[in-house]
């Protein structure tokens, strides 16, 4: 059997490739894609929001690897506790950012949460030796 860390490294490589194929074109072509999908009135104002969300999508997808590793070691309570602990700071950040920046703030708050979640899951996954 291969070491868990070697399997995870291969998973990260494959997932990075798959995510990049999806996310990078959307990030680059956000304005024309939104124009095609929603019409020109949404094209310019919403492209920044889509780009912020794509960054969050990228990290959220990567977080699936440490999440699965933790789950595979029977530590579902750890991930559940982590997500509960993240809730209050997320709601505070969400409230402040939406108040000051509207939809851009909402997108940013979500992306910040999933980026923090990705790093926290990776930290606990490594700590468990998962």
N, C-alpha and C positions, 0 to 999 in steps of 0.2 A: 504494500500500500504506500502511496505517496504521502508525504507530509501534508498536513492541512494547509500550511502556509504556501507550499508550492502549488497546490490546487487553487488556493485563493488568488495567487499571483496570475495564474493562467486565466482564471475567471475575470479578473480585473482587465487583463489585456483584451480578451474577447469582448467584454462589455464596453470598454472604452472605444473599441472600433465600432461596435454596433450603435452606441449612443452618438458618436461623432458623425456617423453617416446620417443619422436622423436630425440631430440638434444643430450641427454647423450650418447646413443649408437653410434651415428655418431662421437661425440667428442672423445670417447674412442677408437673406431675402425677406425679412419680416415685412417691410412695407409693401412690396408687390404681392406677397401672399395674402396679406390682410385686404389689399385692394381687390384681389380676385374673389376672396371669400366673403367679405362684408361690404365691399364697395369703397369708392374713393373717400367718402366722408370719414371712414375709420382708419384709413391707410396711414396717415402721418401721426396722429395723436396716439394711436395704440401700438405702434411698432416698438416703442421703448418698453411698454408693459410686457409685450410678448418676449422681448429679449431678456428681460429680468426673469420672467417665468421659465424660459428655456435654460437659464443658468441653474435655477432651482431644480428643474427636471433632471439636468445632468447629474447633480449631486444626489438627488433622491434615487435615481437609478443606481448609482454607485453604492448607495447605502444598503441596497438589497443584499449585497455580498456579506458584510459583517452581520447584518440582521439574520440572514439564513444560518450563518455559522453559529451565532449565539443560540438560535432556536434549535439547531441540530444537537447542541450540547444540553438540551433540556432546561434552558434558562429563560423560558418565556416570561417569567415574573420580572426579570431584569429589564427586558425591553418594554414591558408594560409600565414598570415603575419609571423608567427613563422618559417615556412619552407623557406620563402624568406630570412629572417634574417639569417638563418643557412647556406645559400648557400655560401656566400663569405668566412666565416671562414672555411667551409668544403673544398672549392676549394683551399684555401691557404694551409691547412693542407695536403690535397691530393697531391698537387704539391710537397711540401717539402718531404713528406714521400715516394712518388714514386721515386723522384730523388735519395734519399739516400738508400731506401730499396726495390725498385722495387715492385713486386707483393705483397710482405708482407706489404709494406707501403700502397698500395691501399686497401688491406683488412683491415688493422688497421684503416685507415682514415674513411672508411665506418662504421666500427664497433663503432668507437668513435662518429661519427655523430649520429648514431641511438641510442646509449646509452644516449647521451646528449638530443636528441629529446624525448626519453622516460621520462627522469626526468623533462624536461621542460613541456611536456604535462601533466604529473602528477601534477606538481606545479600549472599550470593554471587551471586544472580541479578542484583541491581542492580550489583554490582561488575563482572560480566561484560558488563553492558549488555544482558543478555538480556531 
